[in-house]
Amino acid sequence: MNILLHTHNLMTRAQLADTWRKAGVDVIATEAGSEPDLIVIDLTAPAAVQEIRASRQRYPGTEILVFGPHVDGNAFKQAKAAGASSQVARGKVVERVLKRIKRADV
């Protein structure tokens, strides 16, 4: 399984990528040759909505999970309208992706 991770926060990127790599997946930061199994986008990034739209267009069949502050309902609404498959509060993104990884292993 490979995860395409979009976040502008280097600390967030390092923490998420390290955790998911330990679970046995490849975490990539840019589009590679093959289609990712999951796209994870940080809603606090300046161009998050545009990234969701571009990802949805480029990978129409791939799940796009967005995460951000749980109090920013407007950002979650915009993400859904842009093509996000699912959304989760920042504090739950690690757990949600680990569950998705386990489902993929079954």
Secondary structure, DSSP 8 states (H G I E B T S, - for coil): -EEEEE-S-HHHHHHHHHHHHHTT-EEESS--SS--SEEEEETTSTTHHHHHHHHHHH-TTSEEEEEE-TT-HHHHHHHHHHT-SEEEEGGGHHHHHHHHHHHHH-
